[in-house]
């Protein structure tokens, strides 16, 4: 491996680097091999590490995304129901009202992390909360 790797490379030049040079730069920055054959993996890892060294680190969620780029990572879909909306569901002749919060859902003055938890409380069985309340993530 070459010892003359340029760490001052412009970030916008990294995608145009030959794969072999990109792998060498990765090895210098991380001091560990990678089995990845995806150029996109190295672009993300290298640009992230160089920016981290130059400007400081990233938050945990962004770091996790970058670390998992070589795996089958699928981010959670964004919430399709805006904060503040009230979901209304009629089930077995009773009407249920759930308010969408920033970090969960409120029902009967209690906050739940998921609609499925509320659906379980209402029905007594494990079911999809989104399906139960008729909420879709926009990808349907």
Secondary structure, 3 states (H helix, E strand, C coil): CCCCCCCCCCHHHHHHCCHHHHHHHHHHHHCCCCCCCCHHHHHHHHHHHHHHHHHCCCCHHHHHHHHCCCCCCCCCCCCCCCCCCEEEEEECCEEEEEEEECCEEEECCEEECCHHHHHHHHHCCCCCHHHHHCCCCCCC
